[in-house]
Each structure stands twice: as structure tokens, then as C-alpha cells.
């Protein structure tokens, strides 16, 4: 004799499932790092975005590859402002330094 068990599942939003996956797998830092990269791109002026080659996150640092030395110097002057705005938008201190290379 077999008893059949039917499980009734509730519809769960995909955002809830993703958040649970991130927390369960201890990937919060990775998720916050990518969010920091996206925020940095949004903070840049449109004309400066074309001169930035690459932006990535590693070990609480945001790395920004720029070939234009004038822009590199200008953004270097704004480093602390960028860090403050990014961390404020994320609600947690994710970025401890920005490295312009």
C-alpha cells in the first residue's frame, strides 16, 4: 500500500528565491560588489563612461581601468566622494578603496 503525498507549493517571487540563494551560499559580498560596480557606472558622467575601459570589484576594492590620464587624475580627486555615495546607496560599507589603474 502506497500513500501518496501531495505537496502544495506557493508561488514564490524569483527575487525572493535569488535572495535566499545568495544568503544560503554566502555570496552577499559578491552581490554587493557587482551592485557597487553598477552604481559607480551610474555616478560617472556620460562623456566619461566612454573613457573608462573596465570596472571590477575584488576584496572590498573597486578597480577602474582608465587610459586617459586627465580623467584618471580627475576621478582620483573624487575617490572619497564616490566611495561614500556607493556605500550609502548600498546601505553597507562594501567599498574600502577605489584603485584607478
Buried (B, 14 or more C-beta within 10 A) or exposed (E): EEEEEEEEEEEEEEEEEEEEEBEEEEEEBEBBBEBBBEBBEEBBEEEBEEBBEEBEBEEBBBBBEBEBEEBBEBBBEEBEEBBEBBBEBBEEEBBEEBEBE
